[in-house]
C-alpha cells in the first residue's frame, strides 16, 4: 500500500514504510552565502548593489549617523515598498544633505529633524536624478560595506505544534541541498539569510524516519497567522506564517522557495516532504513549503 501525505498534510505516512525524506531539493543557482547583498549595519542598513570577485559587497549605506536620521525617516516613510533601495551615499544639496533612492530623493529638514522627499515618490525618481547629473559623482562611488556578521539561527520554537528544536548548520551543495542527518534535527543552509539580515532564511526537516514521525511531521498544521520563534546568540525573533503550499518536488517553485537572493526584508521558508509516496523511487512527490515574515524587532533572550 502506498503512503500518502496529501497536499495540506491531512494523513501521516504509514509506519511500516522506510521513508527517505527531503532527498534532493533543486537549488537555485548563482546563490552564495559569502556576503549577503543587504544586512543591518550600525545605526542603519547596507544596500549592496554588487559583489566583487572576492565576495566583498559594494553599495550604499543608509543610517542615522551624525544625528541625521535618514534610516529612521526611510522606515517611517514606508521603506523599500515606498522608496525602493538606496542609489547613492549622502551628498550636499544646497544648504542641506540629500540621499538618492530608487523612487525618491530624501532631503534632511533640520526644522522637523527628518528626511523628507523632495517630490512625490515615482518609480524612477532616483535614476532620473542620476542621469540628469543632479547627484555628484562622489556620492555615486560604491563603497565597501562591512561583511555580514548575522548569526545562524540555533533554535526553532513553534508553539502551535509544540515544537522546540535545535538547528544544525549545513553547507549547501552546488546543485542540491543535503538532507538533515537525523530525524530530530532542523537544518539551516549556509547559503540562506542569517538572523536579521535581508533575504530568505531556509530551514528543512524530515517529515518521518523509518516509519516514525520526524521533526516536521506536523508542519502541515501551520496556517497563515501562526507565530514561530527563532533564536541565536541571545537574540530571539518572532515570525508569522503568511502562506503554505505544496509543489511537485521537481518544480521551479521549489527551487525558488529554497533560493536566497540576499535582497529585501527577511523571509523565512520551512520545507519538508509531502504528497504521494512513490515506492519505486523511495521519494515523496511533493514538497510542503511554509513561508513566514518577521513580525517585530529581535529581542533579548533565548
TORSE-753030 format. One line per 8 residues: number of its first residue (from 1); for each residue x, y, z of N, C-alpha, C, O, CB. Coordinates in steps of 0.2 Angstrom, whole numbers. Atoms other than C-alpha are relative to their C-alpha. Glycine has a CB too. Layout:
N
NUM) X/Y/Z/X/Y/Z/X/Y/Z/X/Y/Z/X/Y/Z | ...
This chain:
302
1) 4/-6/0/0/0/0/4/6/0/10/7/3/-5/0/6 | -4/-6/0/6/17/-4/-1/5/5/-7/6/7/-1/4/-7 | 1/-5/-5/9/30/9/-2/7/-3/0/8/-8/6/1/5 | 3/-7/3/0/47/7/1/5/5/-1/4/11/-7/-1/-3 | 1/-6/-4/3/64/14/-3/5/-5/1/8/-9/7/2/3 | 4/-5/5/-10/74/5/2/7/0/5/9/5/-7/-1/1 | -2/-8/0/-7/92/-1/-4/3/6/-10/2/6/-2/3/-7 | 3/-3/-6/-11/101/15/2/-5/6/1/-3/12/-7/1/-1
9) -2/4/-5/-5/86/25/-5/-3/5/-3/-4/11/5/3/4 | 5/2/-5/-20/78/32/1/-8/2/-3/-10/6/-7/0/-3 | -1/7/-2/-14/60/33/8/-1/0/12/1/-4/-2/-5/-6 | -7/1/-1/3/54/40/2/-6/-4/-2/-10/-6/1/-1/7 | -3/6/4/14/41/31/-1/-6/4/-1/-6/11/7/1/-2 | 1/6/-4/10/23/36/7/-2/3/12/-1/0/-2/-5/-5 | -6/1/-4/23/17/49/4/-5/-2/10/-5/0/-2/-1/7 | -4/5/2/29/2/40/5/2/-6/9/-2/-8/-4/-6/-2
17) -4/-2/6/37/12/26/7/3/2/7/7/7/-4/5/-4 | -6/-4/-1/55/17/26/0/6/-4/0/5/-10/6/-5/-2 | 0/-6/4/55/35/21/6/4/0/9/5/5/-6/4/3 | -6/-5/1/69/45/14/-3/6/-2/-5/8/-7/5/-3/-5 | 4/-6/1/63/62/16/5/6/-2/11/5/-2/-3/3/7 | -4/-6/3/69/79/8/4/-2/-6/3/1/-11/5/2/5 | -4/3/6/81/69/-3/3/6/-4/7/10/-1/-5/-4/-5 | -3/-5/4/86/81/-17/-5/6/-1/-10/5/-4/2/-3/-7
25) 3/-7/1/80/99/-17/3/3/-5/9/5/-4/-1/4/7 | -3/-4/5/83/108/-33/3/7/3/-1/10/7/-5/2/-6 | -3/-6/-4/95/123/-28/0/5/-5/3/4/-11/7/-2/2 | 0/-6/5/93/140/-36/8/2/-1/11/3/4/-3/6/3 | -7/-1/2/110/143/-45/1/7/1/-3/11/1/1/-2/-7 | -2/-7/0/120/158/-43/-1/3/7/0/9/8/-3/4/-5 | 1/-3/-7/116/160/-24/6/-2/4/9/-8/4/-6/-3/3 | -5/1/-4/130/162/-12/0/3/7/-3/9/7/7/2/-3
33) 1/-3/-7/131/165/7/6/5/1/6/9/6/0/-6/5 | -6/-3/-2/148/173/6/-1/7/2/3/9/7/5/1/-7 | 2/-6/-2/141/190/8/-7/2/-2/-8/3/-8/5/6/-2 | 7/-2/2/123/195/8/0/7/-3/4/11/0/-5/0/6 | 0/-7/3/119/210/-3/-4/5/5/-3/11/3/-4/-1/-6 | 3/-5/-4/109/218/11/0/-3/7/-1/-9/9/-8/1/-2 | 0/2/-7/110/217/30/1/6/5/3/12/2/6/-5/1 | 0/-5/-5/109/228/46/7/2/1/12/-2/1/-3/-2/6
41) -7/-2/-2/124/239/50/-1/5/6/-7/6/8/3/4/-6 | 1/-4/-5/127/250/64/-4/7/-1/-2/10/-6/7/2/3 | 4/-5/1/113/263/66/-3/1/-7/-5/6/-10/4/7/1 | 3/-1/6/106/259/49/0/-7/-4/-1/-12/-1/4/5/-4 | 1/5/4/106/247/34/4/0/-6/5/6/-9/-8/-1/-2 | -5/0/6/118/242/20/-4/-3/-6/-6/-8/-6/6/-4/1 | 3/2/7/110/241/2/6/-1/-5/9/3/-8/-5/6/-2 | -5/2/5/123/231/-8/-3/0/-7/-9/-1/-8/3/-7/2
49) 2/0/7/122/233/-27/4/-5/-4/1/-8/-9/2/7/-3 | -3/5/3/135/220/-32/6/-3/4/8/1/9/3/2/-7 | -6/3/-3/149/208/-26/6/0/-5/5/-2/-10/-2/-7/3 | -6/1/4/166/209/-32/3/-7/0/0/-11/3/6/5/2 | -3/7/0/176/193/-37/2/-3/7/2/-9/7/5/-1/-5 | -2/3/-7/182/191/-19/-6/0/5/-5/-2/10/5/5/3 | 6/1/-5/164/191/-12/-1/6/4/-6/6/8/1/-6/4 | 1/-6/-4/165/209/-5/-6/4/-3/-6/5/-9/7/4/0
57) 6/-3/2/149/218/-5/1/8/-1/4/11/3/-6/-1/4 | -1/-7/1/149/236/-13/-7/3/-1/-11/0/-4/5/1/-6 | 6/-3/1/135/248/-12/-1/6/4/4/10/5/-6/-5/3 | 1/-6/-4/127/261/-1/-3/-1/7/-7/-6/8/-5/5/-4 | 3/1/-6/123/263/17/-5/6/2/-4/12/0/6/1/5 | 5/-5/-2/108/272/24/0/-1/8/-1/-6/11/-8/-2/-2 | -1/0/-8/110/277/43/-2/6/3/-5/11/0/7/-2/1 | 2/-6/-4/106/289/57/7/3/2/7/7/7/-4/-2/6
65) -7/-3/-2/125/293/58/0/8/0/-3/11/-4/5/-2/-5 | -1/-7/-1/129/310/64/-6/4/2/-7/10/1/3/3/-7 | 6/-3/-3/112/314/71/-5/1/-6/-10/4/-5/1/6/3 | 5/-1/6/104/314/53/-4/-6/-1/-1/-11/-3/4/3/-6 | 4/6/0/90/301/54/-2/-2/-7/-8/-3/-7/-5/1/5 | 2/3/6/90/295/36/-3/-7/0/-8/-8/-3/5/0/-5 | 3/7/-1/87/277/41/-7/0/3/-11/-3/1/5/-4/4 | 7/0/-3/73/281/53/-5/3/-4/-11/1/-4/1/5/7
73) 5/-3/4/65/293/41/-2/-5/-6/-8/-5/-8/3/6/-3 | 1/4/5/67/280/27/-6/-6/2/-10/-7/-1/6/-4/-2 | 5/5/-3/57/267/38/-6/3/1/-11/0/0/3/-3/6 | 7/-3/-1/44/279/43/-4/2/-6/-10/2/-6/2/7/4 | 4/-2/7/40/284/25/-2/-6/-4/-5/-6/-9/5/4/-4 | 2/6/3/37/266/21/5/-5/-3/4/-10/-5/-4/1/-6 | -5/4/2/54/259/17/1/-2/-7/-1/2/-11/0/-6/4 | -1/2/7/58/249/2/-7/0/-4/-7/2/-10/2/-7/0
81) 7/0/4/39/247/-3/-2/7/-3/-5/8/-8/-5/-3/4 | 2/-7/2/38/266/-5/6/3/-4/5/7/-9/-2/4/6 | -6/-3/3/56/272/-9/4/-4/-4/8/-1/-7/3/4/6 | -5/5/4/65/257/-16/7/0/4/7/3/10/1/3/-7 | -6/0/-3/83/254/-12/4/6/-1/3/10/-5/4/-6/-3 | -4/-5/1/97/266/-10/4/0/-6/7/-5/-8/5/1/6 | -4/-1/7/106/273/-26/6/4/1/10/5/-4/-4/3/-5 | -6/-4/-1/119/284/-18/1/1/8/-2/-2/12/-1/8/-2
89) -2/-2/-7/128/290/-2/-4/6/1/-7/9/-3/7/0/1 | 2/-7/-2/123/306/7/4/5/-4/10/3/-6/0/2/7 | -4/-5/4/128/322/-3/-3/7/2/-9/7/4/0/-2/-7 | 2/-7/-2/127/341/0/-5/2/-6/-3/1/-12/6/4/0 | 5/-2/5/112/348/-9/-3/7/3/-7/7/8/-6/-5/-1 | 1/-7/-3/111/367/-6/3/1/7/9/-1/8/-8/1/0 | -2/0/-6/112/370/12/-2/-6/5/-1/-6/11/-3/7/4 | 2/6/-4/106/353/17/4/-6/-2/9/-6/-6/-7/-1/0
97) -3/6/2/110/335/14/-5/-5/-3/-11/-5/0/3/-4/7 | 4/4/4/102/323/2/2/-7/-1/8/-9/0/-2/3/-7 | -2/7/2/102/304/-2/-5/-2/-5/-11/-1/-4/0/-4/6 | 4/2/6/95/296/-18/-2/-7/1/2/-11/3/4/1/-7 | 3/7/0/84/281/-18/-4/-1/-7/-4/3/-11/-5/-1/6 | 3/2/6/75/272/-32/-6/4/-2/-6/6/-8/-2/-7/0 | 6/-3/2/59/281/-31/0/7/3/-5/11/2/-6/-4/3 | 0/-6/-3/64/297/-22/6/3/2/11/-1/3/-5/0/6
105) -6/-4/-3/77/310/-16/-2/2/7/-7/6/7/3/5/-5 | 1/-2/-7/77/312/3/4/6/1/10/6/0/0/-5/5 | -4/-6/-2/82/329/9/-1/1/8/-6/1/10/-2/6/-4 | 1/-1/-8/86/332/28/-3/7/1/0/12/-1/7/-1/3 | 3/-6/-2/75/345/35/1/1/8/-1/-2/12/-8/0/-1 | -2/-1/-7/83/352/51/-6/3/4/-5/2/11/6/5/0 | 5/-3/-3/67/361/56/-4/-6/4/-6/-5/9/-4/4/-4 | 5/5/-2/57/345/58/5/-6/2/2/-11/5/-5/-3/-5
113) -5/5/-2/73/334/61/-2/-7/-3/-3/-12/0/0/-1/8 | 1/6/4/68/321/47/2/1/-7/2/7/-9/-8/-1/1 | -1/0/7/72/317/30/-6/-1/-4/-10/-6/-3/5/-6/-2 | 6/0/3/58/321/18/1/0/-8/6/2/-10/-4/6/1 | 0/0/7/55/318/-1/0/7/-3/-4/11/-1/-5/-5/-3 | 0/-6/3/59/332/-12/-6/1/-5/-9/7/-6/6/1/-5 | 6/0/4/44/327/-23/-4/-6/2/-1/-11/5/1/1/-7 | 3/6/-1/31/314/-23/3/-6/-3/6/-5/-9/-8/1/-3
121) -4/6/3/39/297/-25/-3/-3/-7/-9/-3/-7/0/-6/5 | 2/3/7/39/290/-43/5/-6/-1/9/-7/3/1/5/-6 | -4/6/1/46/274/-50/7/1/-1/11/-4/0/-4/-4/-6 | -7/-1/2/62/281/-57/3/7/2/7/9/-1/0/-1/-7 | -3/-6/-2/65/297/-47/7/0/1/11/5/-2/-4/3/6 | -7/0/-1/82/292/-42/4/-1/-6/9/3/-7/2/-5/5 | -4/1/6/88/286/-58/0/6/-5/5/7/-8/-4/-6/-4 | 0/-7/4/82/302/-67/4/5/3/8/9/-1/-7/2/0
129) -4/-5/-3/91/312/-55/8/-1/-1/12/3/-2/-1/0/8 | -7/2/2/107/302/-58/2/2/-7/7/5/-9/1/-7/2 | -1/-2/7/105/304/-77/1/7/-1/4/9/-6/-5/-3/-4 | 0/-7/2/102/322/-76/7/4/3/8/10/2/-6/4/3 | -6/-3/-3/119/325/-66/-1/4/6/3/7/8/3/4/-5 | 2/-4/-6/110/332/-51/3/-3/6/4/0/11/-8/0/1 | -3/3/-6/119/320/-39/8/0/-2/10/-3/-7/-3/-7/1 | -7/0/2/138/322/-38/3/-7/0/1/-11/3/4/4/6
137) -3/7/2/149/308/-44/3/-3/7/2/-9/7/6/1/-5 | -3/3/-6/157/306/-27/-5/-4/5/-3/-9/8/4/5/5 | 6/3/-4/140/301/-19/-2/-7/-4/-5/-11/-1/-6/4/0 | 2/5/4/138/288/-33/6/-6/0/5/-11/-2/-1/1/-7 | -5/5/0/155/279/-30/-1/-5/5/-2/-4/11/7/4/2 | 2/6/-5/151/262/-22/5/-1/5/11/0/3/-2/-6/-4 | -5/1/-5/159/259/-6/0/-7/3/-5/-11/2/0/5/6 | 0/6/-3/164/243/3/-4/0/6/-3/4/11/7/-3/1
145) 4/1/-6/151/238/16/3/-5/4/6/-10/2/-7/-2/-2 | -3/5/-5/156/228/31/-3/-6/-1/-9/-7/-3/-2/3/7 | 3/6/1/154/210/29/-5/-2/5/-6/0/11/6/-6/1 | 6/2/-4/138/202/36/3/-4/6/7/-9/5/-5/-4/-4 | -1/4/-6/140/196/54/-6/-3/3/-6/-5/9/4/4/5 | 6/2/-2/122/190/55/1/-7/3/4/-11/-1/-5/0/-5 | -1/7/-2/122/174/66/-5/-5/-3/-10/-3/-5/-1/0/8 | 4/6/3/115/157/60/-5/-1/6/-3/-1/12/4/-6/-1
153) 5/1/-5/99/153/69/2/-7/4/5/-11/1/-7/-1/-3 | -2/6/-4/101/139/83/-6/-3/3/-5/-9/5/5/2/5 | 6/3/-3/84/136/89/-7/2/-3/-7/8/-4/0/1/8 | 7/-2/3/66/135/82/-5/-2/5/-5/-8/7/-1/-4/-7 | 5/1/-5/51/136/93/-7/1/-4/-8/7/-7/0/4/6 | 7/-1/3/33/133/85/-5/-2/5/-7/-8/5/0/-4/-7 | 5/2/-5/20/134/99/-6/-4/-2/-8/-9/1/-2/6/3 | 6/3/3/6/128/88/0/-8/0/-4/-12/2/-3/2/-6
161) -1/7/1/13/111/85/5/-3/6/8/-8/5/3/-2/-7 | -4/2/-6/23/110/102/7/-2/-2/10/-7/0/-3/-6/4 | -7/2/2/40/110/93/5/5/3/4/11/3/0/1/-8 | -6/-4/-3/56/116/102/6/-4/-2/7/-9/1/-1/1/7 | -5/4/3/71/110/92/6/4/-1/6/10/-3/-2/-4/-6 | -6/-3/2/89/114/89/1/0/-7/-2/-4/-11/6/-3/4 | -1/0/7/95/119/72/7/-1/-1/12/1/2/-2/8/-2 | -7/2/2/110/112/63/2/4/-6/-2/4/-11/1/-8/0
169) -2/-3/7/120/122/50/3/-5/-5/7/-10/-3/6/5/2 | -3/4/5/123/113/34/2/4/-6/-1/9/-8/-6/-5/-2 | -2/-4/6/133/118/19/-4/-2/-6/-6/-8/-7/8/-2/-1 | 4/1/6/123/120/3/4/-3/-5/10/-1/-7/-3/6/-2 | -3/3/5/128/109/-11/-1/4/-7/-5/9/-7/-3/-7/-2 | 1/-4/6/131/116/-29/-6/-1/-3/-9/4/-6/6/-1/-4 | 6/1/4/116/108/-36/-6/-3/4/-11/-4/2/1/-4/-6 | 5/3/-5/106/101/-21/1/2/7/7/4/9/-1/-7/-1
177) -1/-2/-7/103/104/-3/0/-7/4/-5/-11/3/-6/4/3 | 0/7/-3/108/89/8/-5/0/6/-7/5/9/7/-1/4 | 5/1/-5/95/82/20/3/0/7/9/-2/7/-4/-7/-1 | -3/1/-7/97/83/39/2/-7/1/-2/-11/-1/-5/3/5 | -3/7/-1/107/68/45/-4/-4/5/-4/-10/5/7/0/2 | 4/3/-5/94/64/59/-7/2/0/-8/7/-3/3/0/7 | 7/-2/0/75/64/61/-2/5/5/-7/8/4/-4/-6/1 | 2/-5/-5/76/76/76/3/7/-1/1/11/3/2/-3/6
185) -3/-7/1/86/90/68/-3/4/-5/-6/1/-10/7/-1/-2 | 2/-5/5/81/105/58/7/3/-3/11/5/1/-5/6/3 | -6/-3/4/94/111/45/-1/7/-2/-6/9/-4/2/-4/-6 | -1/-7/3/99/129/41/5/0/-5/11/-2/-3/1/5/6 | -5/1/5/108/130/25/4/7/-1/1/12/0/-4/-1/-7 | -5/-6/0/123/142/24/-1/5/-6/2/10/-5/7/-3/1 | 1/-5/5/118/150/8/-6/5/1/-7/10/-2/-2/-4/-7 | 6/-4/-2/102/157/16/2/5/5/7/5/8/-5/-4/2
193) -1/-6/-5/100/173/27/1/-3/7/-2/-8/9/-6/4/-1 | -1/0/-8/106/174/45/-5/4/3/-10/7/0/7/2/2 | 5/-3/-4/96/181/59/1/8/-1/6/11/0/2/-1/7 | 0/-7/0/91/199/55/2/3/-6/2/9/-7/3/3/5 | -2/-3/6/98/201/38/-5/-1/-6/-9/-6/-6/7/-3/-2 | 5/0/6/89/204/21/1/-7/-4/7/-9/-4/1/6/-4 | 0/6/4/85/189/11/-5/-6/3/-9/-5/7/7/-3/-1 | 4/6/-2/77/171/13/4/-5/4/9/-7/2/-2/-3/-6
201) -2/5/-5/81/160/28/-3/-6/-2/-9/-7/-2/0/2/7 | 3/6/2/79/142/23/1/-5/6/7/-7/8/3/-3/-6 | 0/6/-5/75/128/36/-3/-6/-2/-8/-5/-5/-3/2/7 | 3/6/2/72/110/32/0/-5/5/5/-5/10/4/-2/-6 | 1/6/-4/67/94/41/-3/-6/-3/-7/-5/-7/-3/2/7 | 4/6/2/61/77/39/-7/-1/2/-8/2/8/4/-7/2 | 7/0/-2/43/73/40/-1/-7/3/-5/-7/8/-5/0/-7 | 0/6/-4/46/55/45/7/-4/-1/11/-2/-5/-6/-5/-2
209) -6/4/0/60/42/48/-1/-7/2/-3/-8/7/5/4/4 | 1/7/-1/59/23/46/-7/-1/3/-8/-5/8/5/-2/5 | 7/1/-2/40/24/48/-2/4/6/-8/3/7/-1/-7/1 | 2/-4/-6/40/36/63/0/7/-1/4/9/-5/5/-2/6 | 1/-7/1/35/54/64/7/3/1/10/2/6/-5/3/4 | -6/-4/-1/50/66/62/-1/7/2/-7/9/3/5/-1/-6 | 1/-7/-3/53/84/67/-5/4/-3/-8/8/0/7/3/0 | 5/-4/3/42/92/54/-6/-4/-2/-10/-3/-7/3/3/-7
217) 6/4/2/28/79/54/-6/4/1/-11/2/-3/0/-6/5 | 6/-4/0/16/92/59/0/7/-3/-4/11/-1/-2/1/8 | -1/-7/4/22/106/48/-7/2/-3/-8/8/-4/6/0/-4 | 6/-1/4/6/104/38/-6/4/4/-10/6/1/-3/-7/-3 | 5/-3/-4/-4/110/53/0/8/0/-4/12/2/0/-2/7 | -1/-7/0/3/128/51/-4/4/-5/-5/1/-10/7/2/-1 | 4/-4/4/-8/141/44/2/7/0/5/10/5/-8/-1/2 | -1/-7/-1/-7/160/40/-2/3/6/-8/2/8/-3/3/-6
225) 1/-3/-7/-6/170/56/3/-4/6/3/-1/11/-8/0/1 | -4/3/-5/3/157/66/7/3/1/10/5/-4/0/-8/-1 | -6/-3/-2/18/163/75/5/-6/2/3/-11/4/0/4/6 | -5/5/-2/35/154/77/6/5/2/6/11/1/2/-5/-5 | -5/-4/-3/51/160/85/7/-4/-2/8/-10/-2/0/0/8 | -7/3/1/70/158/81/4/4/4/3/10/6/2/2/-8 | -4/-3/-4/84/162/92/8/-2/-2/9/-7/-5/-1/-2/7 | -7/1/2/103/164/90/4/5/4/2/11/4/2/0/-7
233) -4/-4/-3/117/171/101/-4/5/5/-2/11/5/4/4/-5 | 3/-5/-5/105/178/114/-5/4/-3/-8/8/1/5/4/4 | 5/-4/4/93/186/101/-5/-5/-2/-4/-10/-4/3/3/-6 | 6/4/2/76/180/99/-5/4/-5/-6/10/-3/-4/-2/6 | 5/-4/5/64/185/84/-6/-4/-1/-6/-10/-2/4/1/-6 | 7/3/2/46/182/80/-1/0/-7/0/5/-10/-5/3/4 | 2/0/7/40/177/63/-8/-3/0/-10/-6/4/4/-5/-4 | 7/2/0/22/175/57/-1/-4/-7/1/-1/-12/-5/6/0
241) 2/4/6/16/162/44/-4/4/-5/-9/7/-3/-3/-7/1 | 4/-3/5/10/170/28/-3/-4/-5/-9/-3/-8/4/5/-4 | 3/5/4/7/155/17/2/-7/0/8/-8/3/1/3/-8 | -3/7/0/8/136/15/-2/-2/-7/-8/-1/-10/-3/-4/6 | 1/3/7/9/127/-2/4/-6/-1/9/-7/2/1/5/-5 | -3/6/2/13/110/-9/2/1/-8/-2/3/-12/-4/-6/2 | -2/-1/7/23/109/-25/3/-7/-2/6/-10/2/5/6/-2 | -4/6/2/30/94/-36/7/1/2/10/7/1/-1/-1/-8
249) -7/-1/-2/47/91/-30/5/2/-5/11/5/-4/3/-6/4 | -5/-2/6/55/94/-47/-2/7/-3/1/9/-7/-1/-5/-5 | 2/-6/2/46/111/-49/4/6/1/8/6/6/-7/1/2 | -3/-6/0/53/128/-52/-2/3/7/3/7/10/-1/5/-6 | 2/-3/-6/43/134/-37/4/-3/6/5/1/11/-7/-2/1 | -4/2/-6/53/123/-25/7/3/0/10/5/5/1/-8/0 | -6/-4/1/69/130/-32/0/7/2/5/9/6/3/-1/-8 | 1/-7/-2/63/147/-29/-1/1/7/2/5/10/-6/3/-4
257) 2/0/-7/57/143/-12/7/-1/4/7/2/10/-4/-6/2 | -6/1/-4/75/137/-6/5/5/-2/11/5/0/2/-7/-1 | -5/-5/2/84/151/-15/1/6/4/-4/8/8/-1/2/-7 | -1/-6/-4/91/167/-7/3/5/-5/9/4/-6/4/-2/6 | -3/-5/4/94/182/-17/3/6/4/6/10/1/-6/4/-4 | -3/-5/-5/100/192/-2/-2/7/-1/1/12/0/7/0/-2 | 3/-6/1/88/206/-5/-6/1/4/-10/-4/6/-1/2/-7 | 6/-2/-3/74/215/4/-1/-2/7/4/-4/10/-6/-3/-4
265) 1/2/-7/66/211/20/1/-7/1/0/-11/-4/-8/2/2 | -1/7/-1/69/194/28/-6/-4/-1/-11/-2/2/4/-1/7 | 5/5/0/58/180/24/3/-7/3/9/-8/3/-3/-1/-7 | -2/6/-3/58/163/32/-4/-6/-4/-10/-5/-5/-1/-1/8 | 3/6/4/55/146/22/1/-6/4/7/-8/6/3/0/-7 | -1/6/-3/52/130/31/-2/-5/-5/-8/-4/-9/-5/-1/6 | 1/4/6/52/115/19/1/-8/3/5/-9/6/4/1/-6 | -1/7/-2/49/96/21/-4/-4/-6/-6/0/-11/-4/-2/7
273) 3/4/5/42/82/10/-8/-1/1/-10/0/7/3/-7/0 | 7/1/0/24/79/6/-3/-3/-6/1/-6/-11/-4/6/1 | 3/3/6/11/72/-7/1/-7/0/3/-10/5/3/3/-6 | 0/7/1/10/54/-13/8/-2/1/12/1/-1/-3/-2/-7 | -7/4/0/25/42/-9/1/-5/-5/-4/-9/-6/1/-3/7 | -1/5/6/32/33/-24/5/-5/3/11/-4/4/3/4/-6 | -4/6/-2/38/16/-18/6/-2/-4/11/-3/-2/-4/-6/2 | -5/2/5/48/13/-34/6/4/1/12/2/0/-3/1/-7
281) -6/-4/-1/59/28/-31/2/2/7/7/5/8/-1/7/-4 | -1/-2/-7/58/30/-12/0/7/1/4/10/5/7/-3/2 | 0/-8/0/53/48/-14/-7/2/0/-12/0/-3/3/2/-7 | 6/-4/0/39/59/-9/0/4/-7/5/7/-9/-1/4/6 | 1/-4/7/32/68/-25/-1/7/1/-1/11/-4/-5/-3/-4 | 1/-8/-1/29/85/-17/5/2/6/7/-2/9/-7/1/1 | -3/-3/-6/37/97/-5/-5/5/3/-8/9/-1/7/4/-3 | 5/-4/-4/27/106/8/4/6/2/10/6/5/-3/-3/6
289) -4/-6/-1/33/124/9/-4/5/4/-10/6/3/2/4/-7 | 4/-5/-4/28/136/23/5/6/0/11/6/2/0/-3/8 | -4/-6/1/33/154/21/-2/5/6/-8/5/8/-1/4/-6 | 1/-4/-6/34/167/36/4/7/-1/9/7/-5/1/-3/6 | -4/-6/0/40/185/38/1/2/7/-3/0/12/-4/6/-4 | -1/-2/-7/47/194/53/-6/5/2/-9/8/-2/6/4/0 | 6/-3/-3/34/202/65/2/6/3/-1/12/3/-4/-4/4 | -2/-6/-4/44/214/76/8/-1/0/11/-5/-2/-3/0/6
297) -8/-1/-1/62/219/81/2/-6/4/-2/-8/9/2/6/3 | -3/5/-4/73/205/88/0/2/7/1/8/9/6/-2/-2 | -1/-2/-7/73/205/107/5/-5/4/6/-11/1/-7/-1/4 | -5/4/-4/85/198/120/-4/-6/3/-10/-7/4/3/4/6 | 3/6/-3/83/180/127/0/-5/-5/-1/-5/-11/-7/1/3 | 0/6/4/84/163/121/-7/-4/1/-8/-9/-3/5/-5/2
